[in-house]
Amino acid sequence: MASFACGSRDQPGSLKVEEIIRNELVEVLDFYRAVGAWSDTGKLCGVVVWDEEPETWRIAALAVSFRFQRQGLAKQLKQFVLDCARDAGVKQVGSTVHGDNRPMVALNRAFGADMCADSSGEYVDCTITL
């Protein structure tokens, strides 16, 4: 996972997600759930990490490697979490997205998320009601 690359200077939030996946993901798996998507050659091409509370799950990170972006993988990973949450009887799935990450903001909008800028105005809190 140390070579996973999804960070972009024009999307500052993606740099933090890349750092978490490269350096911290393995350490937090005792507390979070994670699913990865792997290429035919065994490279990690996407990952979603979430926290499970009884009524609301929270996606902590969802990222797709550069080479696999714009192919629907983020949508599939998010849909996987939403389906699991629905099956578990969860009422909402939330996430926080950097406002500059237009593709992820659009993806949340497509899933019908209620969206609200956080107090800094830099991030968007997204809540999908199931």
N, C-alpha and C positions, 0 to 999 in steps of 0.2 A: 504494500500500500504506500510505501515511501515514495514511489514515483508517480502516484496519482496526480494528474494535473487538470484543474478546472478553474484556477484563479485567473482573473483578468483585471488589469489596472482600471479599466473603464467600468468595472463592476466591483467596487471595493469589498462588498460583503462576500464575494466569491473567494477572495484571498483568505479570509478567516476560515471559511468552510474547508478550503483546501488544506490549510494548516491543521485543522481539527482531524480531518480524515488521515492525513499523513502521520501525525504525531500523537494523537490522543484517542483515536477510535478504539483501539484494542483495550486501553485502560478503562474505558467507560462501559464496556459491554456487560458488566455485572449489573449495571443500573438502567441500561437502555436496551431496546431491541434494534436490530439492524438487518437489512437485506441488501445484498450486493448483486449486481448484474455483471456477468463475466463474459469476455469475448471467447471465441473459439481457441485462441492461443493462450488462454488463462490470465489475461490482463483484466484488472478491475476496470469496468467502463462506467459504472454508476453505482450509487449507494444512497439508501435512505435510512436515517436513524431517528427513532422516536421513543418517547416516554409514554408509558401506559398508566393512566390514572383511571379510577372506576367509571367516570362519566365523560371525561375529556382526555383525548390523547393529544400529544404535542410533538410535531415533527421538529427535531432539533437540527437536522441537516438533510438536505437532498441535493445531490450533485451528480453531474454527468461529465465524464472526461471529454476534453475538447474534441477528440476524433469522433465521438459518438453523439455529440450535441446535434439538435435539430432533426432527430430521427424518431422522436416520440418516446424515448426511454424515460425521461423525467415523468411524463404522463403515466406510463405504465407503473413506475415505482410508486407514485402518489396514489394511483388507483389501487395498488396492492394494499397499501396501508388503510385506505378508506374501506375497502372490502373486508379486511380483517377487523377493523373497528366496528363496522356494521354487524358482522357476524358475532362479535363479542357483546353486542348490545350497547355500545358506546354512543353517546348522543352528539358529540362534536369532535372534530379534529382541527387543531390550530397550528399555525406556523407564523414565523416572523421572517419577512423578506426585505432585503435592502431595496429601497425605492428605485434605485438605478437598474435593478435586475428586471428589466421589462418582460423578458420571456416568462420568468417565474410569476410575476404579478399577473400576466395574462393567463397563465395556466390556472392559477387560483381563481381568477375571475371566471374562467370557463367551467370550473367545478362549482360555481355558484357561491363562492366565499363572500361573507360579509367582510369588508375591508375598512380599516381605520388606521390613519397615520399614528405612530407612537408619539410620545411627548417631545422627542427630539425632532420629529419631522423627517428623519433620515430613513426610518424603517416603516414597513406596513405590517400591521397585525392582521392576519387572515384567519377567519373561522368558518369552517364548512360544517353545516348542520346536517346530520344524517337522518 
